[in-house]
Structure formats: structure tokens, C-alpha cells
Amino acid sequence: MIEQAVVLNVNGDIANLAVTRKSACGQCNACGFSGKREQAIFETKNYVNASAGQIVEIEIINKYFALMIILSYVVPLILFGLGLHLGTLLGSELIQFLCGILFFMLAFIPLKLLDKKLAPTVTIKSIIK
């Protein structure tokens, strides 16, 4: 995905960039936006020697998008079902429900641990202004 960003600051060969959410954004969080934030901040190598305040064209690549979808939606659903089944073997409906919820919540631990590793890659393509 090609976007425009403003260089916030440069520290050596690292630039901090601010990308503003577009109105057509589907809010899937694939590009780094989360929740209702209007800007995402990225840190990347400054290959084009951009300086603070300049507008640059960047490319956001998320090669782990499909894996993130599976980890976010499919794995919690499967673990919820396993928790319900385990709860059925252990006893009452309350235990079944609690096991389902517990397993569902446990599914999000790998997401938190892999969050930085699966983050999108941002590359500055050129300076616009």
C-alpha cells in the first residue's frame, strides 16, 4: 500500500513518520492503525535523507496479513470450542462456559507476543515536498 507521510523527526538514519488515516480506511489494523486513532506512527530507515517536516511517499507491506487474520479470528474460535468441550467433560454448564471463555482469552497471548514481529514493514520511497 502506497501512502504519504510526514517526517516527524530524524535521528541518525532512522526517521519517525506520521501517516494520516484516509476516509476509505476499513480499520482492519493491517497497516498499523488501531482503534479510532487518526494517525499511525512508524519508525523506518531514512534511505532518501528526508528531514523533519518533509512529506514523503512510503510503502507499507504486511506480508503476514493472512497469518494475523488466522491468529485473530480462527484460533480463538477453535480454542473456545475446545474449552467448551473440555468443560462438558468436567461437569456443569457453568464450568463449560468458564472453560470456553478461558481458552478464548488464552488464544490472544500469542498475538500479543508476536505483535512486533508481525508488524508491517514501512519503506520510504521518495520525498514529495
Legacy VTK file of the C-alpha trace (Angstrom):
# vtk DataFile Version 3.0
C-alpha trace
ASCII
DATASET POLYDATA
POINTS 129 float
0.000 0.000 0.000
1.467 3.371 -1.042
0.785 6.272 1.333
2.023 9.755 2.086
3.608 10.508 5.453
5.097 13.464 7.291
8.576 13.056 8.740
8.262 13.896 12.437
11.949 13.689 13.284
15.184 12.107 12.155
17.703 10.501 14.487
20.751 9.354 12.541
19.487 7.110 9.750
16.126 6.440 11.448
13.045 8.537 10.629
9.785 8.683 12.574
6.822 9.106 10.241
3.184 10.047 10.813
0.590 8.638 8.413
-2.936 10.044 8.499
-5.851 7.636 8.148
-7.717 8.007 4.868
-11.510 8.251 4.791
-11.672 4.996 2.797
-9.825 3.123 5.550
-11.561 -0.079 6.569
-9.975 -0.044 10.048
-8.641 -3.590 9.753
-5.414 -2.620 11.638
-3.271 -4.250 8.945
-1.301 -1.075 8.322
-0.691 -0.060 11.934
-3.791 1.984 12.752
-5.625 0.763 15.782
-8.974 1.735 17.141
-10.089 5.288 16.471
-6.621 6.801 16.040
-6.343 9.174 13.109
-2.552 8.795 12.796
-0.147 5.892 12.883
3.499 6.457 13.792
6.129 4.341 12.048
9.873 4.124 12.504
11.966 3.246 9.452
15.373 3.658 7.825
15.798 7.034 6.138
17.230 5.898 2.773
16.301 9.135 0.965
17.769 11.541 3.574
14.438 13.178 4.338
14.389 15.811 7.057
11.784 16.702 9.675
8.644 18.287 8.257
9.025 16.881 4.745
6.259 14.863 3.103
7.423 11.515 1.788
5.878 8.648 -0.138
6.062 5.373 1.735
5.174 1.777 1.016
3.548 -0.271 3.765
3.989 -4.015 3.276
2.364 -6.554 5.552
3.462 -9.989 4.399
1.932 -11.660 7.465
-1.589 -10.315 6.920
-3.173 -13.746 6.353
-1.413 -15.178 9.406
-2.657 -12.267 11.518
-6.232 -12.892 10.330
-5.980 -16.583 11.253
-4.457 -15.820 14.655
-7.052 -13.134 15.369
-10.219 -14.919 14.304
-9.796 -18.630 13.658
-7.553 -19.689 16.556
-9.705 -18.036 19.287
-12.823 -19.663 17.836
-11.191 -23.099 17.768
-9.871 -22.719 21.322
-13.298 -21.554 22.506
-14.783 -24.761 21.081
-12.075 -26.868 22.732
-12.748 -25.116 26.035
-16.462 -25.822 25.736
-15.726 -29.480 25.012
-13.335 -29.735 27.968
-15.940 -28.086 30.185
-18.507 -30.640 29.066
-16.192 -33.436 30.184
-15.565 -31.739 33.547
-19.108 -31.056 34.633
-21.816 -28.428 34.656
-22.780 -25.780 32.126
-21.066 -23.104 34.246
-17.746 -24.965 34.095
-18.284 -25.482 30.362
-18.848 -21.747 29.856
-15.867 -20.737 32.040
-13.534 -23.162 30.225
-14.682 -21.788 26.875
-14.035 -18.188 27.949
-10.654 -19.090 29.499
-9.459 -20.879 26.351
-10.762 -17.994 24.207
-8.739 -15.475 26.228
-5.623 -17.666 26.144
-5.710 -17.531 22.348
-4.734 -13.847 22.452
-1.451 -14.394 24.316
0.435 -15.427 21.144
-0.992 -12.352 19.380
0.488 -10.056 21.985
3.830 -11.866 21.905
4.017 -11.787 18.086
2.663 -8.247 17.682
6.009 -6.545 16.973
7.338 -9.442 14.895
4.317 -9.460 12.569
4.105 -5.669 12.272
4.012 -4.150 8.786
7.261 -3.049 7.115
7.478 0.610 6.098
9.909 1.848 3.426
10.373 5.453 2.316
10.131 5.516 -1.495
10.698 9.229 -2.274
10.453 12.800 -0.993
7.374 14.671 -2.234
7.844 18.104 -0.597
LINES 1 130
129 0 1 2 3 4 5 6 7 8 9 10 11 12 13 14 15 16 17 18 19 20 21 22 23 24 25 26 27 28 29 30 31 32 33 34 35 36 37 38 39 40 41 42 43 44 45 46 47 48 49 50 51 52 53 54 55 56 57 58 59 60 61 62 63 64 65 66 67 68 69 70 71 72 73 74 75 76 77 78 79 80 81 82 83 84 85 86 87 88 89 90 91 92 93 94 95 96 97 98 99 100 101 102 103 104 105 106 107 108 109 110 111 112 113 114 115 116 117 118 119 120 121 122 123 124 125 126 127 128
